[in-house]
Amino acid sequence: MLGNKDLHNFFFSHINWTQEEENGRRYGFYIKTLELPTPALAMFKLFRSWTRMRFFSKLGFPKVVAKQNAQVYSSAPAFCIITIPDITPASFVSAGRATERFWLTATSLGLSVQPLTGVLFFMLRIMAGEDSKFSEAQKQLIKEKYAVVKKLFNVQNGHIAMMFRVGAGDPPSAQSTRYEHPV
């Protein structure tokens, strides 16, 4: 994400940097919900400019961030997936229901759940032929990483709709506000 201009711009356009912005927009990612340590938060503020991020990309910074994320992810005691037989709307609705049941059950047991969806959702874009935002190298990397996840979970057929890391965690330091649909 940090090395792709379109993904970078999309992501950073959805970050709410202050509580006031979070309360006003009521969508996106409130920066505090990302639970970034102070040094990473400072870097994120630098990264929001694509010009600066492009410079850091040339220095290999996205790989450093990926390595740090891998260390955090590897500390989770469990990873779970939800699979679907095909990529039809009905299958995704079923996956959404299963995700909700899983998450509510885990929470009721005092567990924390973090969705890990980047590679899964990027692979869907490739499968749908909506991959013009990715370079050929990025497409290849996404395909490789998706294949690794399928192999780790021994998924022979179908598609991985959702993936999570699960474990005991501290309470969140902040929560995103919810968008209220008019009735």
C-alpha positions as CSV (number, residue, x, y, z in Angstrom):
1,M,0.0,0.0,0.0
2,L,2.8,2.5,0.9
3,G,4.5,1.8,-2.4
4,N,1.5,2.3,-4.7
5,K,0.4,5.8,-5.4
6,D,-3.3,5.0,-5.9
7,L,-3.5,2.8,-2.8
8,H,-1.5,5.3,-0.7
9,N,-3.8,8.2,-1.7
10,F,-6.9,6.2,-1.1
11,F,-5.8,5.0,2.3
12,F,-4.5,8.4,3.5
13,S,-7.6,10.2,2.2
14,H,-9.6,8.0,4.7
15,I,-7.5,8.8,7.8
16,N,-9.1,11.1,10.4
17,W,-6.2,12.8,12.2
18,T,-8.2,14.4,15.0
19,Q,-11.2,13.5,17.2
20,E,-13.0,16.5,15.6
21,E,-12.3,15.2,12.1
22,E,-13.5,11.7,13.2
23,N,-16.7,13.1,14.7
24,G,-17.4,15.3,11.6
25,R,-16.7,12.8,8.9
26,R,-18.0,9.6,10.6
27,Y,-16.2,7.3,8.1
28,G,-12.7,6.3,7.5
29,F,-10.0,5.3,10.0
30,Y,-9.5,7.3,13.1
31,I,-5.7,7.4,13.5
32,K,-5.8,6.4,17.1
33,T,-7.6,3.2,16.2
34,L,-4.5,2.0,14.3
35,E,-2.8,1.7,17.7
36,L,0.5,3.0,16.3
37,P,3.4,3.5,18.6
38,T,4.6,7.2,18.8
39,P,7.5,6.8,16.4
40,A,5.2,5.1,13.8
41,L,2.6,7.8,14.2
42,A,5.2,10.5,13.4
43,M,6.2,8.5,10.3
44,F,2.6,8.2,9.3
45,K,2.3,11.9,9.3
46,L,5.3,12.2,7.0
47,F,3.9,9.4,4.8
48,R,0.6,11.1,4.1
49,S,2.4,13.1,1.4
50,W,2.9,10.9,-1.7
51,T,5.9,12.9,-2.7
52,R,7.6,12.1,0.6
53,M,6.4,8.5,0.5
54,R,7.8,8.0,-2.9
55,F,11.2,9.2,-1.6
56,F,10.9,6.8,1.4
57,S,9.8,4.0,-1.0
58,K,13.1,4.4,-3.0
59,L,14.9,3.8,0.3
60,G,12.9,0.5,0.8
61,F,10.7,1.8,3.6
62,P,7.6,-0.1,2.7
63,K,9.6,-3.3,3.2
64,V,10.7,-2.1,6.7
65,V,7.0,-1.5,7.5
66,A,6.0,-4.9,6.2
67,K,8.7,-6.5,8.3
68,Q,7.5,-4.7,11.4
69,N,3.9,-5.7,10.6
70,A,5.0,-9.3,10.2
71,Q,6.6,-9.2,13.7
72,V,3.3,-7.9,15.2
73,Y,1.2,-10.5,13.3
74,S,3.5,-13.3,14.3
75,S,2.8,-12.6,18.0
76,A,-0.9,-13.6,17.6
77,P,-1.7,-17.0,19.0
78,A,-4.2,-17.8,16.3
79,F,-5.2,-16.9,12.8
80,C,-8.6,-17.8,11.3
81,I,-10.1,-17.7,7.9
82,I,-13.6,-17.8,6.4
83,T,-13.8,-19.5,3.0
84,I,-16.5,-19.4,0.4
85,P,-17.0,-21.7,-2.6
86,D,-17.2,-19.0,-5.2
87,I,-17.1,-15.2,-5.4
88,T,-20.8,-14.6,-5.9
89,P,-22.7,-11.9,-4.0
90,A,-24.6,-14.6,-2.1
91,S,-21.3,-16.2,-0.9
92,F,-20.0,-12.9,0.3
93,V,-23.2,-12.2,2.2
94,S,-22.8,-15.6,3.9
95,A,-19.2,-14.8,4.7
96,G,-20.3,-11.5,6.2
97,R,-22.7,-13.3,8.4
98,A,-20.1,-15.8,9.5
99,T,-17.7,-13.0,10.1
100,E,-20.2,-11.2,12.4
101,R,-20.9,-14.4,14.4
102,F,-17.2,-15.2,14.7
103,W,-16.3,-11.7,15.8
104,L,-19.2,-11.4,18.3
105,T,-18.4,-14.8,19.8
106,A,-14.7,-14.0,20.1
107,T,-15.4,-10.7,21.7
108,S,-17.9,-12.3,24.2
109,L,-15.0,-14.6,25.2
110,G,-12.7,-11.7,25.9
111,L,-10.7,-12.1,22.7
112,S,-9.5,-9.4,20.3
113,V,-10.0,-9.8,16.6
114,Q,-8.1,-8.0,13.8
115,P,-9.1,-8.4,10.2
116,L,-6.2,-9.0,7.7
117,T,-7.7,-8.4,4.3
118,G,-5.2,-6.5,2.1
119,V,-3.9,-9.4,0.1
120,L,-7.4,-11.0,0.0
121,F,-9.1,-7.9,-1.4
122,F,-6.3,-7.1,-3.8
123,M,-6.5,-10.6,-5.2
124,L,-10.2,-10.1,-5.8
125,R,-9.4,-7.0,-7.8
126,I,-7.0,-9.0,-9.9
127,M,-9.5,-11.9,-10.4
128,A,-12.1,-9.3,-11.5
129,G,-9.7,-7.8,-14.0
130,E,-9.7,-4.5,-12.1
131,D,-6.0,-4.5,-11.6
132,S,-4.8,-1.5,-13.6
133,K,-3.7,0.3,-10.4
134,F,-1.1,-2.5,-9.7
135,S,2.2,-2.8,-11.5
136,E,3.1,-6.2,-12.9
137,A,5.5,-6.8,-10.0
138,Q,2.8,-5.9,-7.5
139,K,0.3,-8.2,-9.2
140,Q,2.8,-11.1,-9.0
141,L,3.6,-10.3,-5.4
142,I,-0.2,-10.3,-4.5
143,K,-0.7,-13.6,-6.3
144,E,2.3,-15.2,-4.5
145,K,1.2,-14.0,-1.1
146,Y,-2.4,-15.2,-1.7
147,A,-1.1,-18.6,-2.7
148,V,1.0,-18.7,0.5
149,V,-2.1,-18.0,2.6
150,K,-4.1,-20.7,0.8
151,K,-1.3,-23.2,1.3
152,L,-1.0,-22.3,5.0
153,F,-4.7,-23.0,5.6
154,N,-4.8,-25.9,3.2
155,V,-7.5,-24.3,1.0
156,Q,-7.8,-26.5,-2.0
157,N,-10.9,-25.0,-3.6
158,G,-12.9,-21.8,-3.2
159,H,-11.7,-18.5,-2.0
160,I,-10.6,-17.0,1.3
161,A,-13.2,-14.3,2.1
162,M,-11.8,-13.1,5.4
163,M,-8.8,-13.6,7.5
164,F,-8.2,-12.6,11.1
165,R,-5.6,-12.7,13.9
166,V,-7.1,-13.5,17.2
167,G,-5.9,-13.4,20.8
168,A,-6.0,-11.7,24.1
169,G,-5.3,-8.0,23.8
170,D,-5.5,-4.7,25.7
171,P,-8.6,-2.7,25.3
172,P,-8.5,-0.4,22.3
173,S,-7.2,3.1,23.1
174,A,-9.8,4.6,20.8
175,Q,-12.9,3.7,18.8
176,S,-14.1,4.9,15.4
177,T,-17.4,6.6,15.3
178,R,-20.1,4.8,13.4
179,Y,-21.8,6.2,10.3
180,E,-25.5,6.4,11.1
181,H,-27.7,5.6,8.1
182,P,-30.9,7.6,7.9
183,V,-33.9,5.4,8.3
